[in-house]
């Protein structure tokens, strides 16, 4: 017969390729989920509190560097 159908890809090769593609898709889904979970996290740093001194402008904030500086 002249028009015999050939197998396009062996079944084992198709299964291996499907497994590799599934691993990449799963990895992409995990990365997308992680980005979605961390997209709207607000920073935990506190804003500097404005401290008004007699020789400083009231608009210039003073920032304490450590907890010991706050106690002093």
N, C-alpha and C positions, 0 to 999 in steps of 0.2 A: 504494500500500500504506500502510495507516494505522500499522502497528507497525514502522517502519523503525528500525534500530539507528543511533544516533549515535555518533560517535567521542568518547570521554570526554575525551581530552587528545591534542593532536597529538604525534606521535612526537618531534619536535625539542624540544618543551617538556619532555617526559618525560626525554629524555637530558640536557638542561641541569639539570633538577632533580635527577636522579640524580647528576650530577657534583658539584653543590653539596653534597648530602648526604654523598657519599663523601669530599669534602674535610674536612667537619666531623668525620666519624667517624674519619678518619685522624689529624686533629689531636688528637682526644680520646685515641686509642690512644697517640700519641706522648707526650702529657702523662702518661697513666697509667703508661707504661713508665718515664719519667723519675722520677716519684715513687716507683715501686717500686725503682728503682736507688738512690735516695738516702735511702730510709726508715731503714735500719739503719746509717748511717755514724756511727761514734763520733767525738766531738769530738777534735781533735788537741791541745787545750790540756792542759798538765800540771797536776796538783794541786800545791798549795802544800806545801812540805816544812816540817814543824814543826821549829822551832829552839828549843832550850831555853837560855834565858839565866838568870843568877842572879836578876835583878830581874823576870822575866816568869813568868807561869804556864806550865807545861809543855803546857797544852791550847790555848794561843793561837799560831796559826801566824804566822810572819814571812815576808813575801813580798818578794823582790827585784824591783825594777821593770825593770832592764835588765841586760845582761851585765856592764856596767862596775860596777854595784852589787855583783854577785857577786864580782868580783875585789877590791873594796875591803875 
